[in-house]
Amino acid sequence: MSRHRITVVLSQAQGKHPLKRALEESIAAALLLEPAVELSIVPHLYDLDENHTGRLFLEGISGDMVVLSWMYPRAAFWLLDRDGIKGRLGESQITKQSEADDEEEQPQPPKGIGATDVPDRWIYCLDLRDHSDHRVYVDEVKRIAAECQARRASRNGTPLLQLGVAKPSSNGFTPEQLLTPPARRWYPVIDYSRCTNCMECLDFCLFGVYGVDSLERLVVENQDACKKGCPACSRVCPENAIMFPEHKTPGIAGAPVSGVSGLKIDLTKLFGGGDALAIAAQERDAELVKEGRQAVGLTVGIPKRQAHKPAAPKDDLDALVDGLDELEI
């Protein structure tokens, strides 16, 4: 019977915040009673290195999977992808509590270079920050399990493992092994549904974080060379494709980037006269100086991304800036 269960992975929060732990425990207790669910708990996904047991366990899951974490779904999905845990992004029906009454935005069509070697299975990512009621997540997991079961039933003659049926969740690892505390980490995550391979981040970063693979695709080549707390490369990305899941700014941490709210804009910086490239250069300079190197300001790696483009019709952001200019704010 366990072969027909969907694997659910609960990724714990960093630290031991009592409210977060209580929500995790309530979800886990409820899901353990669900016959269609195979539950496992791992530390925070962002901190798992390639040798951590939790990471090895995730790599061993071959079928459909639900991941509950304290991250935006976009960040969680592409974080898994960079770790070789690939699949198609499943759609959650959970609506964030604070946005339940907001008008729904139309998603933008994909324009990035996309992921490679994507297997025929689905990965659903749920953000544990969206609700404080554990029942919301339990009900959604049950809905997803039924959806995956229906998808399997519609594919007559396909072997079970290709239909998204997960291996038993233990995979030989004990809960203690899975929950070995990892060290905190800081590195960029690339959303390949948005990345156009422009290489502007590679030109801008002076710390050897980025490189290219055998297919000439941009990759995070040396993640541990990244400077903790510095999100500068995310600010220079023209497509908002670079995420730092633990950053306090939603647009950098992986918030949705569809419709008007997806425009890369920080109103507090805008009203203060801030500029994304200037801020990025300042953040990079601060890290260079810490290493005993010379600050370079805007003289190195600053993209000239508009130089070759014809003038385009003004969008909502242009109109907003024009209005501010007229008010002389």
VMD Tcl script that draws the C-alpha trace (Angstrom):
set ca {
  {0.00 0.00 0.00}
  {2.91 2.39 0.78}
  {3.90 2.40 -2.89}
  {0.76 4.43 -3.61}
  {1.50 7.13 -1.07}
  {2.72 10.58 -2.01}
  {5.92 11.75 -0.34}
  {5.50 14.84 1.82}
  {8.62 16.59 3.09}
  {8.36 19.12 5.90}
  {11.38 21.42 5.95}
  {11.92 22.91 9.39}
  {12.46 26.60 10.06}
  {15.90 27.89 10.92}
  {16.12 28.41 14.68}
  {13.55 27.26 17.20}
  {10.77 29.84 17.04}
  {7.99 28.38 19.25}
  {5.10 29.34 16.95}
  {6.83 27.91 13.90}
  {7.70 24.71 15.73}
  {4.11 24.40 16.96}
  {2.76 24.71 13.41}
  {5.26 22.13 12.14}
  {4.35 19.70 14.90}
  {0.61 20.11 14.30}
  {1.01 19.47 10.57}
  {3.25 16.46 11.17}
  {0.88 14.94 13.73}
  {-2.07 15.24 11.35}
  {-0.25 13.96 8.26}
  {1.09 10.91 10.10}
  {-2.53 9.71 10.30}
  {-3.15 10.10 6.57}
  {-2.96 6.75 4.72}
  {-2.13 8.41 1.39}
  {0.87 10.29 2.80}
  {4.47 9.25 3.50}
  {5.86 12.01 5.72}
  {9.49 12.90 6.38}
  {11.02 15.89 8.17}
  {14.32 17.53 7.21}
  {16.14 20.71 8.29}
  {15.78 23.93 6.33}
  {16.25 23.15 2.62}
  {18.51 26.14 2.04}
  {21.11 24.85 4.51}
  {21.44 21.27 3.23}
  {24.84 20.65 1.64}
  {25.48 17.85 -0.84}
  {26.60 15.42 1.87}
  {23.78 16.01 4.33}
  {21.54 12.99 4.90}
  {18.45 15.09 4.31}
  {19.74 16.13 0.90}
  {20.63 12.52 0.00}
  {17.15 11.45 1.04}
  {15.52 14.09 -1.18}
  {17.67 13.00 -4.12}
  {16.38 9.45 -3.66}
  {12.70 10.36 -4.08}
  {11.60 9.35 -7.56}
  {7.93 10.30 -7.64}
  {5.57 13.17 -6.95}
  {6.40 15.20 -3.90}
  {4.94 17.92 -1.67}
  {7.41 20.19 0.11}
  {6.33 22.40 2.99}
  {8.92 25.04 3.87}
  {9.34 28.55 5.23}
  {10.11 29.94 1.78}
  {8.29 31.31 -1.22}
  {7.26 28.39 -3.47}
  {9.27 29.79 -6.39}
  {12.42 29.86 -4.27}
  {11.82 26.37 -2.85}
  {11.17 24.84 -6.28}
  {14.29 26.27 -7.93}
  {16.39 25.51 -4.86}
  {15.41 21.86 -5.25}
  {16.12 22.04 -8.99}
  {19.66 23.33 -8.41}
  {20.23 20.37 -6.08}
  {19.21 17.94 -8.82}
  {15.74 17.34 -7.35}
  {13.78 18.14 -10.47}
  {10.21 17.94 -11.66}
  {7.29 19.97 -12.91}
  {5.98 22.70 -10.63}
  {2.61 21.69 -9.22}
  {0.05 24.39 -8.53}
  {-1.13 24.96 -4.98}
  {-4.62 26.23 -4.23}
  {-3.66 27.82 -0.92}
  {-4.31 31.55 -0.84}
  {-2.12 33.62 1.45}
  {-4.12 34.88 4.42}
  {-3.13 38.52 3.96}
  {-3.93 38.43 0.25}
  {-7.18 36.47 0.29}
  {-9.19 39.49 -0.82}
  {-6.67 40.84 -3.34}
  {-7.40 40.70 -7.04}
  {-5.79 37.66 -8.63}
  {-3.01 38.49 -11.08}
  {-2.46 36.88 -14.44}
  {0.88 35.01 -14.59}
  {3.41 36.04 -17.19}
  {4.27 33.46 -19.88}
  {7.65 31.76 -19.34}
  {10.50 33.46 -21.19}
  {13.58 31.99 -19.54}
  {15.87 29.23 -20.75}
  {14.09 26.69 -18.53}
  {15.34 23.71 -16.54}
  {17.12 20.73 -18.09}
  {16.49 16.98 -17.74}
  {13.10 17.42 -16.07}
  {11.56 14.03 -15.15}
  {7.88 13.22 -15.52}
  {6.87 13.93 -11.96}
  {5.37 16.85 -10.04}
  {6.72 18.86 -7.13}
  {4.32 21.01 -5.08}
  {5.83 23.68 -2.82}
  {3.75 25.15 0.03}
  {4.84 28.21 2.03}
  {4.34 27.70 5.77}
  {4.21 31.47 6.27}
  {0.88 31.73 4.44}
  {-1.34 30.41 7.24}
  {-1.21 29.78 10.96}
  {-3.86 27.03 10.83}
  {-2.29 23.62 10.23}
  {-5.55 22.29 8.78}
  {-5.12 24.48 5.70}
  {-1.93 22.59 4.81}
  {-3.29 19.17 5.71}
  {-6.34 19.70 3.51}
  {-4.15 20.89 0.63}
  {-1.84 17.88 0.92}
  {-4.88 15.59 0.81}
  {-6.16 17.41 -2.27}
  {-2.76 17.09 -3.97}
  {-2.55 13.38 -3.10}
  {-5.95 12.84 -4.75}
  {-4.85 14.89 -7.77}
  {-1.72 12.79 -8.20}
  {-3.71 9.59 -7.79}
  {-6.14 10.73 -10.49}
  {-3.23 11.59 -12.77}
  {-1.79 8.11 -12.27}
  {-5.14 6.49 -12.96}
  {-5.43 8.37 -16.26}
  {-2.13 7.01 -17.55}
  {-2.94 3.42 -18.39}
  {-0.01 1.13 -18.98}
  {2.69 3.39 -17.52}
  {4.95 1.89 -14.81}
  {4.15 3.14 -11.32}
  {7.45 4.92 -10.67}
  {6.99 6.93 -13.87}
  {3.51 7.84 -12.74}
  {4.74 9.71 -9.70}
  {4.57 7.00 -7.07}
  {7.23 7.64 -4.47}
  {9.59 5.18 -2.92}
  {9.09 4.61 0.82}
  {10.11 7.84 2.51}
  {12.67 6.41 4.92}
  {15.05 5.22 2.17}
  {17.07 3.59 4.93}
  {17.66 6.83 6.87}
  {16.57 7.28 10.47}
  {14.76 10.45 11.60}
  {17.85 11.37 13.62}
  {20.03 11.17 10.51}
  {17.61 13.29 8.48}
  {17.47 15.97 11.17}
  {21.20 16.38 11.74}
  {21.57 20.17 12.22}
  {23.31 21.74 9.19}
  {25.35 24.93 9.20}
  {23.67 28.13 7.99}
  {24.37 28.97 4.36}
  {23.99 31.93 1.99}
  {24.02 31.67 -1.80}
  {21.97 32.68 -4.86}
  {19.29 30.47 -6.41}
  {18.49 30.86 -10.13}
  {14.93 30.72 -11.44}
  {15.51 29.27 -14.91}
  {11.93 29.99 -15.93}
  {12.99 33.65 -15.88}
  {16.76 33.51 -16.52}
  {17.59 34.46 -20.13}
  {21.30 33.59 -19.81}
  {22.31 37.24 -20.26}
  {25.32 36.68 -17.92}
  {24.98 40.11 -16.32}
  {25.30 38.58 -12.85}
  {28.48 36.75 -13.89}
  {30.01 40.04 -15.09}
  {28.92 41.86 -11.95}
  {29.98 39.35 -9.27}
  {33.69 39.67 -8.46}
  {33.82 36.76 -6.02}
  {33.74 33.77 -8.39}
  {30.24 32.62 -7.47}
  {28.92 32.21 -11.02}
  {30.12 30.18 -13.99}
  {28.79 28.35 -17.04}
  {28.18 24.65 -17.54}
  {28.92 22.41 -20.52}
  {25.78 23.72 -22.23}
  {26.96 27.33 -21.80}
  {24.19 27.93 -19.27}
  {24.66 30.17 -16.27}
  {25.14 28.24 -13.01}
  {26.00 28.97 -9.39}
  {29.43 27.37 -9.61}
  {30.94 28.18 -6.22}
  {28.11 28.97 -3.84}
  {30.26 29.10 -0.72}
  {32.22 32.02 -2.21}
  {29.08 34.15 -1.88}
  {29.23 36.86 0.77}
  {26.74 36.29 3.58}
  {23.92 38.80 3.56}
  {24.87 40.34 0.21}
  {22.10 40.23 -2.45}
  {23.78 42.61 -4.92}
  {23.65 40.31 -7.96}
  {19.90 39.92 -7.50}
  {19.46 43.67 -7.91}
  {21.26 43.78 -11.26}
  {19.35 40.85 -12.80}
  {17.01 42.34 -15.42}
  {14.50 39.47 -15.11}
  {14.37 39.08 -11.30}
  {15.66 35.54 -11.79}
  {18.16 35.50 -8.89}
  {16.81 34.77 -5.43}
  {18.20 34.72 -1.91}
  {15.46 32.81 -0.05}
  {16.40 34.18 3.37}
  {16.52 37.87 2.38}
  {14.00 40.18 4.06}
  {12.91 41.81 0.80}
  {10.16 39.70 -0.86}
  {11.28 40.44 -4.42}
  {14.77 39.15 -3.63}
  {13.55 36.23 -1.50}
  {11.45 34.73 -4.31}
  {8.02 36.34 -4.09}
  {5.76 35.90 -7.13}
  {6.76 38.06 -10.08}
  {3.58 38.18 -12.18}
  {1.59 41.25 -13.10}
  {2.27 44.70 -11.66}
  {3.35 43.43 -8.24}
  {6.15 41.52 -9.94}
  {7.90 44.70 -11.04}
  {11.29 44.92 -9.40}
  {10.73 47.97 -7.25}
  {11.29 48.85 -3.59}
  {9.09 51.88 -2.85}
  {11.08 52.85 0.25}
  {14.21 53.06 -1.90}
  {12.27 54.88 -4.65}
  {10.97 57.60 -2.35}
  {14.43 57.97 -0.89}
  {15.97 58.46 -4.32}
  {17.56 55.01 -4.33}
  {18.72 53.19 -7.45}
  {18.98 49.40 -7.68}
  {22.33 49.41 -9.53}
  {23.82 51.99 -7.18}
  {22.70 50.00 -4.15}
  {24.13 46.81 -5.68}
  {27.47 48.52 -6.33}
  {27.58 49.76 -2.74}
  {26.85 46.27 -1.39}
  {29.55 44.77 -3.62}
  {32.06 47.45 -2.61}
  {31.45 46.74 1.07}
  {32.35 43.07 0.53}
  {35.40 43.94 -1.57}
  {36.72 46.23 1.16}
  {36.20 43.50 3.78}
  {38.54 41.32 1.70}
  {41.13 44.08 1.51}
  {40.36 44.78 -2.13}
  {39.65 48.09 -3.80}
  {36.10 49.36 -4.21}
  {35.10 49.67 -7.86}
  {31.72 51.39 -7.63}
  {29.87 51.58 -10.92}
  {32.97 51.14 -13.08}
  {32.97 47.31 -13.28}
  {30.31 44.88 -14.46}
  {27.43 47.35 -14.57}
  {25.06 46.18 -17.30}
  {24.17 48.38 -20.23}
  {21.05 46.34 -20.79}
  {19.08 49.07 -22.56}
  {21.78 50.32 -24.92}
  {20.77 48.12 -27.85}
  {17.00 48.25 -27.32}
  {14.57 50.62 -29.07}
  {12.35 52.81 -26.94}
  {9.36 50.85 -25.62}
  {5.90 52.04 -24.54}
  {5.83 53.24 -20.95}
  {4.56 50.76 -18.38}
  {3.02 51.21 -14.92}
  {6.42 51.72 -13.29}
  {7.33 54.46 -15.79}
  {4.03 56.19 -15.09}
  {4.65 56.03 -11.35}
  {8.12 57.51 -11.66}
  {6.87 60.24 -14.01}
  {4.21 61.14 -11.46}
  {6.78 61.39 -8.71}
  {8.97 63.58 -10.89}
  {6.08 65.97 -11.46}
  {5.53 66.19 -7.72}
  {9.28 66.81 -7.22}
  {9.43 64.22 -4.46}
}
mol new
graphics top color blue
foreach p $ca { graphics top sphere $p radius 0.5 }
foreach p [lrange $ca 0 end-1] q [lrange $ca 1 end] { graphics top cylinder $p $q radius 0.2 }
display resetview
